[in-house]
Structures are given as structure tokens and as C-alpha cells.
Amino acid sequence: MRHTLPIAPQFYVTAPQPCPYLEGRMERKLFTALQGEHAQRLNDTLSKQGFRRSQNVLYRPSCAECSACLSARIRVADFEPNRTQRKVLKKAGDLRRNATSPWATEDQFALFRRYLDARHADGGMADMDIFEFAAMIEETPIKSRVIEYSTTAGDKGRNRALSAVCLTDVFDDGLSMVYSFYDPDLTDLSLGTYVILDHIAIAREAGLPYVYLGYWVPGSRKMGYKSSYSALEIYKGGRWQDLGDPRGHGAELHPLSMDPIAEQVARINLPEARSGRE
């Protein structure tokens, strides 16, 4: 008799803390450790259910009275850039892409600090030092890449300056943009947009159907840009669906927004660990 055994990780809930996206709200996360020989399979499976990776942890929002955060991904085959995005592709056409192993460098950290100081000086990462930065990049138990983008600098393009970086996870069905940062002085190149567009191109070349963008949060200016990409899907009500009209999704508070933790965990689909024989 053949049978399969599911991977059975333990799930935990963080203590409430101020929400980084919606003022005056408290966030809470459901999370589990990502480790061992089944890490890649667990990551692939849970990412399809709205989870995100941060180093050796998989998490998704589980706020007591709010369900605004919605995992978002782009269907690569159906994506069509709009007029603004086509201009970005043309303007940033001189960028050179370099995919490397997840290994932190001093150049990356210097760019990361400039980005934070200019764009997120009051954010949760504002005090990160080089060791914490290295941990963010290097502590990954799954298939990850660092995608670097460089612009021409100096005489006749012989020297190039690091201008954007994205830590990217490789799933069985797509690419996940874990974290990206870029030169805040190159606003004319719209580097944040370009990096997303280039990841769509990378996924298309690799035959991967999705690019995962993290969470889209209606009512949050920080996350509003994600709704500008065509063929965007969100994970809502336990399934992936077209975003449709962004105005049709609310961020209102309600005491019954989220089910009890035990019910949430019971509904999580887990991958099979191995096959056995009796």
C-alpha cells in the first residue's frame, strides 16, 4: 500500500503592532518557519495561498479586524504594458542586467542605504546595518537570485554604476520580487517600474506564468502603484481572481473580517512530504 505524508509545519501569530500601510490600524501576521529539505516545496505551495517569504519565515497578514492586504501577481502571458510603461522601457533601455547568487556586497548596501534615506527614512528598515542587510539577502533556504541593474557611468560606457537591485525568489510557477531598491537620484528612469517590467520579461523568457508583487493594499498610497499593471490577480476569499476595478475593493475595518486562527490554519493546503510503502 502506497501513501503520502503531508509536510506539517507549526504556525504562529505575531503580537499586534502598528500597520505600515494604513494609519491608525494594527497588523498581525500568521507565520511558519521555512527550513529543511522541504523548504522549496513548502514555499511554492504556501505562496500560492497568499504567503510571502522574509529570510527563513513564511507569513501572511492575519489582522483581527482588517483584511485589506491582498497578495498580488501578474499573469505574464496576458500582460500588456500601458503607454507610460512603454516609455519607461524605452528610456531605461541602456540598463544592463546581471543575475547573481544571493550574496550581499558593499555596493549593494551603499545603494540600499541611499534608497532608504531618500524614500523610507522613517520605515521599519531605516536602522538596518550591513550585517542585517546581508542576512536579508543571504538567509534563504530556497532558490533565490539577486538581479542587479547597472547604468552607464563615465567615458564611453566603460564603467557602469549599480543603479537597482532586486532580491528575487524562483517558484515552480513564477518569480517573486521579495525586495527591490534603486538609486533615488535617477527618478527620470522610473527604476521601480522598470525592474517590475524586466521581471515580467525574465519570467516570459523562462516560461513561468506569474510575477508575484507582494501585497496590494486598497487605500494605501504606498501600494497603489501595483494596480496600474494589466493582468493583475489578487488572492481574495481563498482564490486568485482578476483585480478588476480597484475601487471595488475596500479597506474598511470590521470585527468579523478574519476567521479564528485555528480555522485559517485548518484551511491551508500543505504539500506532500514523501511517498511511503506499507
ROSEKE-495757 format. One record per residue (C-alpha): x, z, y; chain; residue in one letter. Coordinates in Angstrom, 2 decimals. Each point is the difference from the previous one (the first is absolute). Example, Ala and Ser with C-alpha at 12.3 -4.5 7.8 and 13.67 -1.06 7.14 Angstrom:
<pts>
+---------+---------+---------+--------+---------+
!      px !      pz !      py ! cadena ! residuo !
+---------+---------+---------+--------+---------+
!   12.30 !    7.80 !   -4.50 !      A !       A !
!    1.37 !   -0.66 !    3.44 !      A !       S !
+---------+---------+---------+--------+---------+
</pts>
This chain:
<pts>
+---------+---------+---------+--------+---------+
!      px !      pz !      py ! cadena ! residuo !
+---------+---------+---------+--------+---------+
!    0.00 !    0.00 !    0.00 !      A !       M !
!    1.39 !   -1.01 !    3.39 !      A !       R !
!   -0.78 !    1.93 !    3.14 !      A !       H !
!    1.20 !    0.27 !    3.58 !      A !       T !
!    0.86 !    3.08 !    2.02 !      A !       L !
!   -0.68 !    0.09 !    3.76 !      A !       P !
!    2.57 !    1.09 !    2.53 !      A !       I !
!   -1.36 !    3.33 !    1.23 !      A !       A !
!    1.63 !    1.10 !    3.26 !      A !       P !
!   -0.96 !    3.19 !    1.82 !      A !       Q !
!   -1.77 !   -0.43 !    3.33 !      A !       F !
!    0.23 !    2.35 !    2.98 !      A !       Y !
!   -1.47 !    0.26 !    3.50 !      A !       V !
!    1.93 !    0.68 !    3.19 !      A !       T !
!   -1.04 !    2.62 !    2.53 !      A !       A !
!   -1.93 !   -1.39 !    2.98 !      A !       P !
!    2.06 !   -1.11 !    2.98 !      A !       Q !
!   -0.71 !   -1.98 !    3.20 !      A !       P !
!   -0.88 !   -3.64 !   -0.63 !      A !       C !
!    2.59 !   -2.45 !    1.38 !      A !       P !
!   -2.60 !   -2.74 !    0.52 !      A !       Y !
!   -3.19 !    1.57 !    1.38 !      A !       L !
!    0.25 !    2.69 !    2.65 !      A !       E !
!   -1.64 !    3.32 !   -0.72 !      A !       G !
!   -0.26 !   -0.50 !   -3.75 !      A !       R !
!    1.77 !    1.59 !   -2.94 !      A !       M !
!    1.51 !   -1.92 !   -2.89 !      A !       E !
!    0.51 !    0.97 !   -3.61 !      A !       R !
!    1.66 !   -2.02 !   -2.77 !      A !       K !
!   -0.48 !   -0.24 !   -3.75 !      A !       L !
!    3.41 !   -0.59 !   -1.59 !      A !       F !
!    2.00 !   -0.13 !   -3.21 !      A !       T !
!    3.67 !   -0.24 !   -0.90 !      A !       A !
!    1.45 !   -3.42 !   -0.78 !      A !       L !
!    2.74 !    0.41 !   -2.56 !      A !       Q !
!    1.10 !   -0.76 !   -3.54 !      A !       G !
!   -0.08 !   -3.13 !   -2.11 !      A !       E !
!   -3.61 !   -0.83 !    0.91 !      A !       H !
!    0.48 !    0.20 !    3.78 !      A !       A !
!   -0.33 !   -3.75 !    0.59 !      A !       Q !
!   -3.17 !   -0.30 !   -2.06 !      A !       R !
!   -1.56 !    3.05 !    1.64 !      A !       L !
!    0.87 !   -1.32 !    3.44 !      A !       N !
!   -1.48 !   -3.45 !   -0.74 !      A !       D !
!   -3.22 !    1.51 !   -1.36 !      A !       T !
!   -0.63 !    2.60 !    2.69 !      A !       L !
!    0.92 !   -2.36 !    2.85 !      A !       S !
!   -2.95 !   -2.14 !   -1.05 !      A !       K !
!   -2.15 !    3.10 !    0.61 !      A !       Q !
!    1.08 !    0.70 !    3.56 !      A !       G !
!    3.17 !    2.03 !   -0.59 !      A !       F !
!    3.24 !   -0.41 !    1.96 !      A !       R !
!    3.58 !    0.95 !   -0.84 !      A !       R !
!    2.25 !    2.31 !    2.02 !      A !       S !
!    3.32 !    0.47 !   -1.80 !      A !       Q !
!   -0.90 !    1.64 !   -3.34 !      A !       N !
!   -3.62 !    0.71 !    0.85 !      A !       V !
!   -3.22 !   -2.02 !   -0.24 !      A !       L !
!   -2.78 !    1.06 !    2.35 !      A !       Y !
!   -3.28 !   -1.02 !    1.54 !      A !       R !
!   -2.16 !    1.66 !    2.68 !      A !       P !
!   -2.47 !    2.61 !   -1.19 !      A !       S !
!   -1.28 !    1.52 !    3.21 !      A !       C !
!   -2.84 !    2.51 !   -0.22 !      A !       A !
!   -2.31 !   -1.64 !    2.56 !      A !       E !
!    1.43 !   -3.46 !    0.67 !      A !       C !
!    0.47 !   -3.18 !   -2.02 !      A !       S !
!    1.28 !   -2.27 !    2.76 !      A !       A !
!    3.36 !   -0.95 !   -1.56 !      A !       C !
!   -0.41 !   -3.12 !   -2.12 !      A !       L !
!    2.78 !   -1.61 !   -2.03 !      A !       S !
!    0.49 !   -3.61 !    1.12 !      A !       A !
!    1.54 !   -3.09 !   -1.57 !      A !       R !
!    0.19 !   -3.72 !    0.79 !      A !       I !
!   -1.04 !   -2.64 !   -2.53 !      A !       R !
!    3.00 !   -2.28 !    0.19 !      A !       V !
!   -1.69 !   -3.15 !   -1.33 !      A !       A !
!   -2.77 !    0.18 !    2.61 !      A !       D !
!    2.03 !    1.09 !    3.00 !      A !       F !
!    0.08 !   -2.35 !    2.99 !      A !       E !
!    1.96 !    1.00 !    3.11 !      A !       P !
!   -1.91 !   -0.04 !    3.26 !      A !       N !
!    1.28 !   -1.65 !    3.15 !      A !       R !
!    1.93 !    3.07 !    1.17 !      A !       T !
!    1.61 !    0.48 !   -3.40 !      A !       Q !
!    1.08 !   -3.64 !   -0.16 !      A !       R !
!    1.72 !    0.47 !    3.36 !      A !       K !
!    1.81 !    3.04 !   -1.37 !      A !       V !
!    1.24 !   -1.98 !   -3.00 !      A !       L !
!    1.33 !   -2.71 !    2.28 !      A !       K !
!    1.59 !    2.34 !    2.52 !      A !       K !
!    1.77 !    2.08 !   -2.64 !      A !       A !
!    1.12 !   -2.99 !   -2.03 !      A !       G !
!    3.68 !    0.83 !    0.56 !      A !       D !
!   -0.23 !    3.32 !   -1.85 !      A !       L !
!    2.04 !    0.23 !   -3.17 !      A !       R !
!   -1.41 !    1.95 !   -2.95 !      A !       R !
!    2.18 !    2.03 !   -2.37 !      A !       N !
!   -1.46 !    1.90 !   -2.98 !      A !       A !
!    2.12 !    2.87 !   -1.28 !      A !       T !
!   -0.21 !    2.96 !   -2.36 !      A !       S !
!   -1.50 !    3.18 !    1.49 !      A !       P !
!    3.22 !    1.33 !    1.50 !      A !       W !
!    0.10 !    1.51 !    3.49 !      A !       A !
!    2.61 !   -1.11 !    2.52 !      A !       T !
!    1.18 !    1.26 !    3.38 !      A !       E !
!   -1.28 !   -3.19 !    1.66 !      A !       D !
!   -3.45 !    0.59 !   -1.45 !      A !       Q !
!   -0.05 !    3.60 !    1.19 !      A !       F !
!    1.13 !   -0.96 !    3.51 !      A !       A !
!   -2.83 !   -2.53 !    0.23 !      A !       L !
!   -2.44 !    2.53 !   -1.47 !      A !       F !
!    0.91 !    2.58 !    2.69 !      A !       R !
!   -0.39 !   -2.54 !    2.80 !      A !       R !
!   -3.39 !   -1.00 !   -1.38 !      A !       Y !
!   -1.25 !    3.59 !   -0.27 !      A !       L !
!    1.28 !    0.99 !    3.43 !      A !       D !
!   -1.77 !   -2.96 !    1.61 !      A !       A !
!   -3.21 !   -0.16 !   -2.03 !      A !       R !
!   -0.63 !    3.31 !   -1.80 !      A !       H !
!    1.91 !    2.70 !    1.86 !      A !       A !
!   -2.77 !    2.53 !   -0.67 !      A !       D !
!   -0.70 !   -1.08 !   -3.59 !      A !       G !
!    0.62 !    1.84 !   -3.24 !      A !       G !
!    3.29 !   -1.82 !   -0.61 !      A !       M !
!    1.46 !    0.64 !    3.44 !      A !       A !
!    2.46 !    2.64 !   -1.23 !      A !       D !
!    1.23 !   -1.82 !   -3.11 !      A !       M !
!    3.77 !    0.08 !   -0.43 !      A !       D !
!    2.16 !   -2.46 !   -1.91 !      A !       I !
!   -0.30 !    1.97 !   -3.25 !      A !       F !
!   -3.80 !    0.01 !    0.15 !      A !       E !
!    0.07 !   -3.68 !    0.86 !      A !       F !
!    2.21 !   -0.72 !   -3.01 !      A !       A !
!   -2.43 !    1.93 !   -2.21 !      A !       A !
!   -2.94 !   -2.07 !    1.31 !      A !       M !
!    1.81 !   -3.23 !   -0.86 !      A !       I !
!    1.81 !    0.93 !   -3.19 !      A !       E !
!   -2.24 !    2.47 !   -1.84 !      A !       E !
!   -2.17 !   -2.48 !   -1.85 !      A !       T !
!   -0.70 !    0.08 !   -3.75 !      A !       P !
!   -1.50 !   -3.48 !    0.03 !      A !       I !
!    1.04 !   -3.55 !    0.87 !      A !       K !
!    0.65 !    0.00 !    3.74 !      A !       S !
!    1.87 !   -2.20 !    2.45 !      A !       R !
!    1.21 !    0.29 !    3.56 !      A !       V !
!   -0.78 !   -3.20 !    1.91 !      A !       I !
!    2.23 !   -0.40 !    3.05 !      A !       E !
!   -0.50 !   -2.47 !    2.84 !      A !       Y !
!    2.80 !   -1.01 !    2.35 !      A !       S !
!    0.03 !   -1.94 !    3.25 !      A !       T !
!    2.79 !   -2.09 !    1.44 !      A !       T !
!    2.35 !    1.98 !    2.22 !      A !       A !
!    3.15 !   -1.26 !    1.62 !      A !       G !
!    1.76 !   -3.33 !    0.13 !      A !       D !
!   -1.61 !   -2.88 !   -1.89 !      A !       K !
!   -1.89 !    2.35 !   -2.30 !      A !       G !
!    3.10 !    1.09 !   -1.93 !      A !       R !
!   -0.99 !    3.66 !    0.42 !      A !       N !
!   -3.45 !    1.27 !   -0.79 !      A !       R !
!   -1.68 !    3.26 !    0.99 !      A !       A !
!   -2.28 !    2.01 !   -2.27 !      A !       L !
!   -3.41 !   -0.25 !    1.63 !      A !       S !
!   -2.61 !    1.11 !   -2.54 !      A !       A !
!   -0.13 !    1.78 !   -3.35 !      A !       V !
!   -2.75 !    0.54 !   -2.55 !      A !       C !
!    0.08 !    2.24 !   -3.05 !      A !       L !
!   -2.06 !   -1.96 !   -2.53 !      A !       T !
!   -1.32 !    0.92 !   -3.45 !      A !       D !
!   -0.59 !   -2.66 !   -2.63 !      A !       V !
!   -3.23 !    0.39 !   -1.99 !      A !       F !
!   -1.23 !   -1.99 !   -2.95 !      A !       D !
!   -2.53 !   -1.62 !    2.37 !      A !       D !
!    1.69 !   -0.01 !    3.38 !      A !       G !
!    2.32 !    1.43 !    2.62 !      A !       L !
!   -0.57 !    3.32 !    1.72 !      A !       S !
!    1.43 !    0.49 !    3.48 !      A !       M !
!    0.96 !    3.66 !   -0.22 !      A !       V !
!    1.56 !    0.31 !    3.45 !      A !       Y !
!    1.35 !   -2.42 !    2.58 !      A !       S !
!    1.83 !    0.39 !    3.30 !      A !       F !
!    1.54 !   -2.40 !    2.49 !      A !       Y !
!    1.90 !   -0.43 !    3.25 !      A !       D !
!   -2.33 !    1.25 !    2.76 !      A !       P !
!    1.77 !   -2.18 !    2.58 !      A !       D !
!   -1.00 !   -3.26 !   -1.73 !      A !       L !
!   -3.67 !    0.21 !    0.95 !      A !       T !
!   -0.17 !   -3.75 !    0.61 !      A !       D !
!    0.57 !   -0.65 !   -3.72 !      A !       L !
!   -2.90 !    2.21 !   -1.18 !      A !       S !
!    2.18 !    1.20 !   -2.86 !      A !       L !
!   -2.64 !    2.26 !   -1.54 !      A !       G !
!   -2.31 !   -2.96 !   -0.41 !      A !       T !
!    2.79 !   -2.27 !   -1.20 !      A !       Y !
!    1.06 !    2.39 !   -2.77 !      A !       V !
!   -3.55 !    0.06 !   -1.38 !      A !       I !
!   -0.27 !   -3.78 !    0.16 !      A !       L !
!    3.33 !   -0.39 !   -1.76 !      A !       D !
!   -1.08 !    2.39 !   -2.76 !      A !       H !
!   -3.02 !   -2.22 !   -0.55 !      A !       I !
!    2.43 !   -2.92 !   -0.38 !      A !       A !
!    2.19 !    1.96 !   -2.42 !      A !       I !
!   -3.03 !    0.96 !   -2.13 !      A !       A !
!   -1.19 !   -3.61 !   -0.02 !      A !       R !
!    3.41 !   -1.22 !   -1.14 !      A !       E !
!    0.04 !    2.62 !   -2.78 !      A !       A !
!   -3.54 !   -0.77 !   -1.16 !      A !       G !
!   -1.25 !    3.49 !    0.93 !      A !       L !
!   -3.63 !    0.13 !    1.16 !      A !       P !
!    0.09 !    2.88 !    2.51 !      A !       Y !
!    1.92 !    1.60 !    2.84 !      A !       V !
!   -0.91 !    3.68 !    0.39 !      A !       Y !
!    0.05 !    1.24 !    3.61 !      A !       L !
!   -0.73 !    3.70 !   -0.42 !      A !       G !
!   -3.08 !    1.49 !    1.64 !      A !       Y !
!   -2.34 !   -1.59 !    2.50 !      A !       W !
!   -1.83 !    2.61 !    2.06 !      A !       V !
!   -3.06 !   -1.04 !    2.02 !      A !       P !
!    0.13 !    1.69 !    3.39 !      A !       G !
!    3.81 !    0.31 !   -0.04 !      A !       S !
!    1.97 !   -2.11 !    2.48 !      A !       R !
!    3.13 !    0.48 !   -2.11 !      A !       K !
!   -1.57 !   -1.75 !   -2.98 !      A !       M !
!   -2.33 !   -2.45 !    1.74 !      A !       G !
!    2.46 !   -2.91 !   -0.22 !      A !       Y !
!   -0.51 !   -0.33 !   -3.75 !      A !       K !
!   -3.52 !   -1.37 !    0.46 !      A !       S !
!    1.45 !   -3.06 !    1.76 !      A !       S !
!    1.28 !   -1.43 !   -3.30 !      A !       Y !
!   -2.30 !   -2.35 !   -1.86 !      A !       S !
!   -0.88 !    0.53 !   -3.68 !      A !       A !
!    0.29 !    3.77 !    0.46 !      A !       L !
!   -1.51 !    2.23 !   -2.67 !      A !       E !
!   -0.65 !    3.75 !    0.17 !      A !       I !
!   -0.44 !    2.53 !   -2.79 !      A !       Y !
!   -3.34 !    1.64 !    0.69 !      A !       K !
!   -2.56 !    1.60 !   -2.26 !      A !       G !
!    2.30 !   -0.28 !   -3.00 !      A !       G !
!    0.54 !   -3.77 !    0.24 !      A !       R !
!    1.83 !   -2.66 !    1.98 !      A !       W !
!   -2.20 !   -2.00 !    2.38 !      A !       Q !
!    0.41 !   -2.37 !    2.93 !      A !       D !
!    0.43 !    1.77 !    3.31 !      A !       L !
!   -2.65 !   -2.13 !    1.67 !      A !       G !
!   -0.85 !    1.09 !    3.53 !      A !       D !
!    2.31 !    2.93 !    0.89 !      A !       P !
!   -2.76 !    1.44 !    2.15 !      A !       R !
!   -2.07 !    0.54 !   -3.13 !      A !       G !
!    2.29 !    2.82 !   -1.15 !      A !       H !
!   -0.32 !    3.38 !    1.66 !      A !       G !
!    2.23 !    3.03 !    0.31 !      A !       A !
!   -2.66 !    2.63 !    0.58 !      A !       E !
!    0.31 !    3.51 !   -1.38 !      A !       L !
!   -2.38 !    1.18 !   -2.69 !      A !       H !
!    0.23 !    3.08 !   -2.28 !      A !       P !
!   -0.93 !   -2.10 !   -3.04 !      A !       L !
!    2.49 !   -2.81 !    0.60 !      A !       S !
!    2.24 !    0.92 !   -2.91 !      A !       M !
!   -0.84 !    1.09 !   -3.54 !      A !       D !
!    1.54 !    3.19 !   -1.45 !      A !       P !
!    3.63 !   -0.39 !   -1.07 !      A !       I !
!   -0.80 !    0.44 !   -3.69 !      A !       A !
!   -2.46 !   -2.92 !    0.14 !      A !       E !
!    2.49 !   -2.17 !    1.87 !      A !       Q !
!    2.69 !    0.64 !   -2.60 !      A !       V !
!   -2.41 !   -0.60 !   -2.89 !      A !       A !
!   -0.76 !   -3.48 !    1.33 !      A !       R !
!    3.64 !   -1.08 !    0.31 !      A !       I !
!    0.90 !   -2.67 !   -2.56 !      A !       N !
!    3.33 !    0.80 !   -1.64 !      A !       L !
!    2.29 !   -2.43 !   -1.82 !      A !       P !
!    0.75 !    0.30 !   -3.69 !      A !       E !
!    3.33 !    1.58 !   -0.80 !      A !       A !
!    0.76 !   -1.38 !   -3.45 !      A !       R !
!   -1.46 !   -1.22 !   -3.24 !      A !       S !
!    0.23 !    2.09 !   -3.13 !      A !       G !
!   -0.91 !   -0.34 !   -3.64 !      A !       R !
!   -1.61 !    2.50 !   -2.34 !      A !       E !
+---------+---------+---------+--------+---------+
</pts>
